[in-house]
């Protein structure tokens, strides 16, 4: 068996194993979430601009109470379990074929794993504060300032690791080439981390965020593989595999929402993977749905402030289509299609480089 063939088998096998493990233990997670009623007790009342979110509340009033948060636990706990499982097996059977399935490596997966687990734990804290109606945010949870601080901290830690430990300060600029930006690499990293996190607002319809992130991490699996970063490709594939399991339980009617513990972890690791693969310039394409969601909110806020009227019936933009009368499943599936197409375009551009 050639090394290339084995690498393909390794990536797909690990993704399938992660998906199977997630499906098997999800009923236990679901039982716990429903037993302790871990959902928000108060529906969203206010828009970002301060007024009552009348359109949103009319669309989602019934679902806000009764559907648990913290579904993201299924994703990051499974990923962490799988990566440590095969690491331990490689120690127990160091000379067997199974040791070759270990994908925990200092140069490729240490930092993404740290980013995933740390950010997810912070998100879990935020979810707990929301379901218990505690914290400094309306309806419970961490305040926006605290969330921003945490995301900036994650970006700072990761960027310093890249700059100091790995010695990276070069970014690729289309039509120009590689450019060394020195210390500016750190603020750029933080900015990208913040941008990815802001795209987390896509977690608003059954299955929408799960399907979106499947295409994104599937794209980075291909890119990592093309660069010979097999462990990183396996890591992205394992995330995609767990997201497929998440989707199995999250299609309408959703058993749970991803919550901050899922969104914060996925967006944090997304920025890290983009830099590890030197693919920051195609990230806005591969993650195009996240960009569209954020832009819709920004445009809405500016329009209401300066024009005193809305552009969209509700934001993020997926709620606008809901308000137009589209069934939620239609919005979700059409967004999936757009996300897949954008991911393919982004991968093609990255490979053509």
C-alpha positions as CSV (number, residue, x, y, z in Angstrom):
1,X,0.0,0.0,0.0
2,X,1.4,3.4,-1.0
3,X,1.7,6.2,1.6
4,X,-0.8,8.2,-0.4
5,X,-3.3,5.5,-0.4
6,X,-2.9,4.9,3.3
7,X,-3.2,8.7,4.0
8,X,-6.6,8.7,2.2
9,X,-7.7,5.6,4.2
10,X,-6.6,7.2,7.4
11,X,-8.5,10.4,6.8
12,X,-11.7,8.8,5.8
13,X,-11.6,6.1,8.4
14,X,-11.0,8.5,11.2
15,X,-13.9,10.7,10.0
16,X,-16.2,7.7,9.9
17,X,-15.1,6.5,13.3
18,X,-15.7,9.9,14.8
19,X,-19.1,10.1,13.2
20,X,-20.1,6.7,14.6
21,X,-18.9,7.4,18.1
22,X,-20.8,10.7,18.1
23,X,-24.0,9.0,17.0
24,X,-23.6,6.3,19.7
25,X,-23.2,8.6,22.6
26,X,-25.5,11.4,21.4
27,X,-28.6,9.8,23.1
28,X,-26.9,10.1,26.4
29,X,-26.1,13.7,25.8
30,X,-29.7,14.4,24.7
31,X,-31.1,12.6,27.7
32,X,-29.0,14.9,30.0
33,X,-29.9,18.1,28.2
34,X,-33.7,17.4,28.4
35,X,-33.6,16.0,31.9
36,X,-32.1,19.2,33.3
37,X,-34.0,21.4,30.8
38,X,-30.9,23.1,29.6
39,X,-32.5,25.7,27.3
40,X,-32.9,29.4,27.5
41,X,-35.9,30.3,29.7
42,X,-36.4,33.7,28.1
43,X,-36.8,34.2,24.3
44,X,-34.7,36.8,22.6
45,X,-36.4,40.2,23.2
46,X,-34.1,42.8,21.8
47,X,-32.3,43.4,18.6
48,X,-28.6,44.6,18.5
49,X,-29.8,48.1,17.9
50,X,-31.8,48.0,21.1
51,X,-35.4,47.8,20.0
52,X,-37.8,44.8,20.3
53,X,-36.9,42.0,17.8
54,X,-40.6,41.7,16.8
55,X,-40.0,39.7,13.6
56,X,-37.6,37.3,15.2
57,X,-39.7,36.7,18.2
58,X,-42.8,36.0,16.0
59,X,-40.8,33.4,14.0
60,X,-39.1,31.6,16.9
61,X,-41.1,32.2,20.0
62,X,-42.2,28.6,20.3
63,X,-38.8,27.1,19.7
64,X,-36.7,29.3,22.1
65,X,-38.1,27.5,25.1
66,X,-38.0,23.7,25.0
67,X,-35.0,23.1,22.7
68,X,-31.7,22.6,24.6
69,X,-28.5,24.4,23.9
70,X,-25.0,22.9,24.3
71,X,-25.4,20.5,21.3
72,X,-21.8,21.5,20.5
73,X,-20.6,19.2,23.2
74,X,-21.2,16.4,20.8
75,X,-18.7,17.9,18.4
76,X,-15.7,18.9,20.5
77,X,-15.9,16.1,23.1
78,X,-16.0,13.5,20.3
79,X,-13.1,15.2,18.4
80,X,-11.0,15.3,21.6
81,X,-11.9,11.7,22.5
82,X,-10.9,10.4,19.0
83,X,-7.6,12.2,18.9
84,X,-6.6,11.0,22.3
85,X,-7.9,7.5,21.7
86,X,-5.6,7.0,18.8
87,X,-2.7,8.7,20.5
88,X,-3.0,6.3,23.5
89,X,-3.4,3.3,21.1
90,X,-0.2,4.4,19.3
91,X,1.6,4.3,22.7
92,X,0.2,0.9,23.6
93,X,0.9,-0.6,20.1
94,X,3.9,1.5,18.9
95,X,5.0,-0.9,16.2
96,X,1.6,-2.0,14.8
97,X,-0.4,-0.5,11.9
98,X,-2.8,1.1,14.3
99,X,-0.1,3.5,15.5
100,X,-0.1,5.1,12.1
101,X,-3.6,6.3,12.7
102,X,-2.4,8.7,15.4
103,X,-2.9,12.3,14.3
104,X,-1.8,14.2,17.3
105,X,1.3,16.0,16.2
106,X,3.1,19.1,17.6
107,X,3.4,20.8,14.2
108,X,-0.1,20.3,12.9
109,X,-2.7,19.5,15.5
110,X,-1.6,20.6,18.9
111,X,-2.6,24.2,18.4
112,X,-6.0,23.5,16.7
113,X,-6.9,21.0,19.4
114,X,-6.0,23.5,22.1
115,X,-8.0,26.2,20.3
116,X,-11.0,23.9,19.9
117,X,-11.1,22.7,23.5
118,X,-10.3,26.0,25.2
119,X,-12.8,28.0,23.2
120,X,-15.5,25.4,23.6
121,X,-15.1,25.4,27.3
122,X,-15.5,29.1,27.4
123,X,-18.6,28.7,25.2
124,X,-19.9,26.1,27.6
125,X,-19.6,28.5,30.4
126,X,-21.6,31.1,28.4
127,X,-24.3,28.5,27.6
128,X,-24.6,27.5,31.3
129,X,-25.0,31.2,32.2
130,X,-27.7,31.6,29.6
131,X,-29.8,28.6,30.6
132,X,-29.6,29.6,34.2
133,X,-30.4,33.2,33.4
134,X,-27.2,34.4,35.0
135,X,-24.3,36.6,33.9
136,X,-24.1,40.2,32.7
137,X,-26.0,39.8,29.4
138,X,-29.7,40.3,28.9
139,X,-31.3,36.9,29.2
140,X,-28.1,35.4,30.8
141,X,-24.6,34.8,29.5
142,X,-21.3,36.6,29.1
143,X,-21.5,40.2,28.0
144,X,-20.3,41.2,24.5
145,X,-17.2,42.9,26.0
146,X,-16.2,39.7,27.8
147,X,-16.8,37.6,24.7
148,X,-14.7,39.9,22.7
149,X,-11.9,39.8,25.3
150,X,-11.9,36.0,25.3
151,X,-11.9,35.8,21.5
152,X,-9.0,38.3,21.3
153,X,-7.2,36.3,24.0
154,X,-7.5,33.1,21.9
155,X,-6.3,34.9,18.8
156,X,-3.4,36.4,20.7
157,X,-2.2,33.1,22.2
158,X,-2.5,31.4,18.8
159,X,-0.8,34.2,16.9
160,X,2.1,34.4,19.4
161,X,2.6,30.6,19.0
162,X,2.7,31.0,15.2
163,X,5.1,34.0,15.3
164,X,7.4,32.9,18.1
165,X,7.3,29.1,18.2
166,X,6.8,28.4,14.5
167,X,8.5,31.5,13.1
168,X,5.7,32.4,10.8
169,X,5.2,35.9,9.6
170,X,4.5,35.4,5.9
171,X,1.0,35.7,4.3
172,X,0.1,35.1,0.6
173,X,-1.5,38.0,-1.2
174,X,-3.2,37.2,-4.6
175,X,-1.4,38.5,-7.7
176,X,1.5,39.6,-5.5
177,X,2.8,36.5,-3.7
178,X,4.2,35.8,-0.2
179,X,4.8,38.9,1.9
180,X,6.6,39.0,5.3
181,X,4.6,41.3,7.6
182,X,6.6,40.8,10.8
183,X,4.8,41.6,14.0
184,X,1.7,42.6,12.0
185,X,1.1,38.9,11.7
186,X,-0.2,39.0,15.3
187,X,-2.9,41.6,14.9
188,X,-3.9,40.1,11.5
189,X,-4.4,36.7,13.2
190,X,-6.5,38.3,16.0
191,X,-8.6,40.2,13.4
192,X,-9.3,36.9,11.4
193,X,-10.2,35.2,14.7
194,X,-12.7,37.9,15.5
195,X,-14.1,37.8,12.0
196,X,-14.6,34.0,12.2
197,X,-16.3,34.3,15.6
198,X,-18.7,36.9,14.4
199,X,-19.8,34.5,11.7
200,X,-21.2,32.3,14.4
201,X,-24.5,34.1,14.2
202,X,-25.3,31.6,11.5
203,X,-26.5,29.2,14.3
204,X,-30.1,30.2,14.0
205,X,-32.1,27.5,12.1
206,X,-32.3,23.7,12.5
207,X,-29.2,22.2,10.7
208,X,-28.0,25.5,9.2
209,X,-24.8,25.9,11.2
210,X,-24.0,22.2,11.1
211,X,-24.3,21.9,7.3
212,X,-22.3,25.2,6.8
213,X,-19.4,24.0,8.9
214,X,-19.3,20.6,7.2
215,X,-18.6,22.2,3.9
216,X,-16.0,24.5,5.4
217,X,-14.0,21.9,7.2
218,X,-14.4,19.5,4.3
219,X,-12.8,22.2,2.2
220,X,-9.9,22.5,4.6
221,X,-9.5,18.7,4.7
222,X,-8.8,18.8,0.9
223,X,-6.5,21.8,1.2
224,X,-4.5,20.2,4.1
225,X,-4.2,17.0,2.2
226,X,-2.9,18.8,-0.9
227,X,-0.2,20.4,1.3
228,X,0.9,17.0,2.7
229,X,-0.4,18.0,6.2
230,X,-2.1,14.6,6.7
231,X,-2.6,14.9,10.5
232,X,-4.3,18.3,10.0
233,X,-6.4,16.9,7.2
234,X,-7.4,14.1,9.5
235,X,-8.3,16.6,12.2
236,X,-10.5,18.6,9.9
237,X,-12.1,15.4,8.6
238,X,-12.8,14.2,12.1
239,X,-14.6,17.6,12.8
240,X,-16.6,17.1,9.6
241,X,-17.5,13.6,10.6
242,X,-18.8,14.7,14.0
243,X,-20.7,17.5,12.3
244,X,-22.5,14.8,10.1
245,X,-23.5,13.1,13.4
246,X,-24.6,16.4,14.8
247,X,-26.7,17.0,11.6
248,X,-28.4,13.6,12.1
249,X,-29.9,14.9,15.3
250,X,-30.2,18.5,14.3
251,X,-32.3,18.3,11.1
252,X,-35.9,19.6,11.6
253,X,-37.1,19.3,14.3
254,X,-33.8,19.8,16.0
255,X,-33.1,17.9,19.1
256,X,-30.7,20.6,20.3
257,X,-28.9,23.8,19.3
258,X,-25.2,24.0,18.8
259,X,-24.9,26.8,21.3
260,X,-21.8,28.8,22.1
261,X,-19.8,25.7,23.1
262,X,-20.0,24.6,19.5
263,X,-19.9,27.9,17.7
264,X,-17.0,29.4,19.7
265,X,-14.9,26.2,19.4
266,X,-15.5,25.8,15.6
267,X,-14.8,29.4,14.7
268,X,-11.7,29.5,16.8
269,X,-10.2,26.4,15.3
270,X,-11.3,27.6,11.8
271,X,-9.0,30.7,12.0
272,X,-6.1,28.5,13.2
273,X,-6.5,26.0,10.4
274,X,-6.7,28.8,7.8
275,X,-3.3,30.1,9.0
276,X,-1.8,26.6,9.3
277,X,-2.7,26.0,5.6
278,X,-1.7,29.6,4.5
279,X,-5.3,29.9,3.2
280,X,-6.4,33.1,4.8
281,X,-7.0,34.8,1.5
282,X,-9.6,32.2,0.5
283,X,-11.2,31.9,3.9
284,X,-13.8,34.6,3.0
285,X,-14.8,32.5,0.0
286,X,-14.8,29.1,1.7
287,X,-16.6,30.6,4.7
288,X,-18.7,32.8,2.4
289,X,-21.9,32.1,4.2
290,X,-20.4,33.4,7.5
291,X,-19.4,36.6,5.7
292,X,-22.8,37.1,4.2
293,X,-24.5,36.6,7.6
294,X,-22.2,39.2,9.2
295,X,-22.5,41.7,6.4
296,X,-26.3,41.5,6.6
297,X,-26.3,42.5,10.3
298,X,-23.8,45.3,9.7
299,X,-25.8,46.7,6.8
300,X,-29.0,46.5,8.8
301,X,-27.5,48.4,11.7
302,X,-26.0,51.2,9.5
303,X,-29.3,51.5,7.6
304,X,-31.4,51.8,10.7
305,X,-28.9,54.3,12.2
306,X,-28.5,56.6,9.2
307,X,-31.5,55.9,7.0
308,X,-33.9,55.2,9.8
309,X,-35.3,52.1,8.0
310,X,-34.5,48.5,7.5
311,X,-32.9,46.8,4.5
312,X,-34.0,43.3,5.6
313,X,-37.1,42.2,7.5
314,X,-34.9,40.5,10.1
315,X,-31.2,39.7,10.5
316,X,-29.0,37.7,10.2
317,X,-30.2,37.2,6.6
318,X,-31.5,33.7,7.0
319,X,-34.2,35.2,9.2
320,X,-35.1,37.6,6.4
321,X,-35.9,34.7,4.1
322,X,-38.0,33.2,6.9
323,X,-39.9,36.4,7.2
324,X,-40.5,36.4,3.5
325,X,-42.4,33.1,4.0
326,X,-39.7,30.6,3.1
327,X,-40.0,27.4,5.2
328,X,-37.0,27.0,7.5
329,X,-36.0,23.8,5.9
330,X,-35.9,25.5,2.5
331,X,-33.7,28.3,3.8
332,X,-31.4,25.8,5.4
333,X,-31.0,23.5,2.3
334,X,-30.5,26.4,-0.1
335,X,-27.8,27.9,2.2
336,X,-26.1,24.5,2.3
337,X,-26.0,24.5,-1.5
338,X,-24.5,28.0,-1.6
339,X,-22.0,27.0,1.1
340,X,-20.9,23.9,-0.8
341,X,-20.4,25.8,-4.0
342,X,-18.4,28.5,-2.3
343,X,-16.3,25.9,-0.6
344,X,-15.5,24.3,-3.9
345,X,-14.6,27.6,-5.5
346,X,-12.3,28.4,-2.5
347,X,-10.6,25.1,-2.7
348,X,-10.1,25.5,-6.5
349,X,-8.5,28.9,-6.1
350,X,-6.2,27.7,-3.3
351,X,-5.1,24.7,-5.3
352,X,-4.5,26.8,-8.4
353,X,-2.0,28.9,-6.5
